[in-house]
Amino acid sequence: MTRPVPGAQFGTMLTVHTTPAVTAEPLRGWHLTFWLGEAFDYQIPFRAALAEIVSILGQAKPTNIALPNFLEGEDFVEGQLSFGNATIGIYYEYSLGYLSLDSEDRAPLDQIEALTRPFVRTT
């Protein structure tokens, strides 16, 4: 089910451990990775970070997100982000502490990185 993410507070900083960058994955397209925490830290707010990203992106283009319903102890979660006409894969895992946005086309990921950059703080 695709739906807008309500309740995100536009302007909140996304705290990451490494500056997000678009990178190539041989035979699999492009990735924009947000390292949001330490491995196996089940307190990482992935869903809140995604809501914030959607709020930021929604200022530029129509943006929606589709994720499975929350399950206690969830890990290895996949979903979809609609950003304008682009469909971006979402993947996050607590096991390594990262959120990845994936696409066969680099251009939308470059746009997402540029739009979120002012709201990213690296620790």
C-alpha positions as CSV (number, residue, x, y, z in Angstrom):
1,M,0.0,0.0,0.0
2,T,1.5,3.4,-1.0
3,R,0.6,6.3,1.2
4,P,2.0,9.7,2.3
5,V,3.9,9.6,5.7
6,P,2.0,11.9,8.1
7,G,3.5,13.6,11.1
8,A,7.1,14.1,10.0
9,Q,8.6,17.3,11.3
10,F,10.3,19.0,8.4
11,G,13.7,20.4,9.3
12,T,14.8,17.8,11.8
13,M,18.4,16.8,11.4
14,L,19.3,13.3,10.2
15,T,22.3,12.1,12.3
16,V,24.6,9.7,10.4
17,H,28.0,8.2,11.0
18,T,29.3,8.7,7.4
19,T,28.3,11.3,4.9
20,P,25.7,9.8,2.6
21,A,26.9,9.2,-1.0
22,V,25.6,7.6,-4.1
23,T,27.6,4.5,-5.0
24,A,27.5,1.9,-7.8
25,E,26.7,-1.7,-7.0
26,P,27.9,-3.9,-9.9
27,L,25.0,-5.5,-11.7
28,R,22.5,-4.0,-9.2
29,G,22.4,-0.3,-9.9
30,W,23.0,2.6,-7.5
31,H,22.7,3.0,-3.7
32,L,22.4,6.0,-1.4
33,T,23.3,4.8,2.0
34,F,22.5,6.4,5.4
35,W,24.6,4.8,8.2
36,L,22.3,5.7,11.1
37,G,23.7,3.7,13.9
38,E,25.8,0.9,15.2
39,A,25.3,-2.8,14.3
40,F,22.5,-4.5,16.2
41,D,21.3,-1.3,17.8
42,Y,17.5,-1.9,17.7
43,Q,16.8,1.6,18.9
44,I,17.8,3.1,15.5
45,P,14.8,5.1,14.3
46,F,14.7,3.9,10.7
47,R,11.0,4.6,10.2
48,A,11.3,8.1,11.7
49,A,14.3,8.8,9.5
50,L,12.3,7.7,6.5
51,A,9.4,9.9,7.5
52,E,11.8,12.8,7.7
53,I,13.4,12.0,4.3
54,V,9.9,11.8,2.8
55,S,9.0,15.2,4.3
56,I,12.1,16.8,2.9
57,L,11.6,15.3,-0.6
58,G,8.0,16.2,-0.6
59,Q,8.9,19.8,-0.7
60,A,10.4,19.2,-4.2
61,K,8.2,16.5,-5.8
62,P,5.2,14.3,-4.9
63,T,6.7,11.7,-2.6
64,N,5.1,8.6,-1.1
65,I,6.3,5.6,0.8
66,A,5.3,2.0,1.1
67,L,6.6,-0.2,4.0
68,P,5.3,-3.3,5.6
69,N,3.4,-2.9,8.9
70,F,5.8,-2.6,11.8
71,L,6.7,-5.8,13.6
72,E,8.5,-5.9,16.9
73,G,12.1,-7.1,16.3
74,E,11.9,-6.3,12.6
75,D,15.1,-6.5,10.6
76,F,16.0,-6.7,6.9
77,V,13.0,-4.5,5.9
78,E,12.2,-3.7,2.3
79,G,9.8,-1.1,0.9
80,Q,9.4,1.5,-1.9
81,L,9.7,5.2,-2.2
82,S,7.9,7.1,-5.0
83,F,9.7,10.3,-5.7
84,G,8.2,12.2,-8.6
85,N,8.1,9.6,-11.5
86,A,10.9,7.5,-10.0
87,T,10.4,4.4,-7.9
88,I,13.2,3.9,-5.4
89,G,13.8,0.7,-3.4
90,I,14.1,1.0,0.4
91,Y,16.1,-1.4,2.5
92,Y,17.2,-1.1,6.1
93,E,18.7,-3.5,8.6
94,Y,19.5,-3.3,12.3
95,S,22.2,-5.9,11.9
96,L,24.5,-3.4,10.2
97,G,22.8,-0.1,11.1
98,Y,22.1,1.3,7.7
99,L,19.3,2.6,5.5
100,S,19.7,2.2,1.7
101,L,17.8,3.8,-1.1
102,D,18.3,1.9,-4.4
103,S,17.7,2.6,-8.0
104,E,18.8,1.4,-11.5
105,D,19.0,5.1,-12.4
106,R,21.5,7.3,-10.6
107,A,19.7,10.6,-11.3
108,P,16.9,10.4,-8.7
109,L,19.4,9.3,-6.0
110,D,21.6,12.3,-6.8
111,Q,18.5,14.5,-6.4
112,I,17.6,12.8,-3.1
113,E,21.2,13.2,-1.8
114,A,21.2,16.9,-2.8
115,L,17.8,17.6,-1.2
116,T,18.6,15.8,2.1
117,R,22.2,17.1,2.4
118,P,21.3,20.3,4.3
119,F,19.5,18.2,6.9
120,V,22.2,15.6,7.5
121,R,24.6,15.9,10.4
122,T,27.6,13.6,10.5
123,T,28.9,12.5,13.9
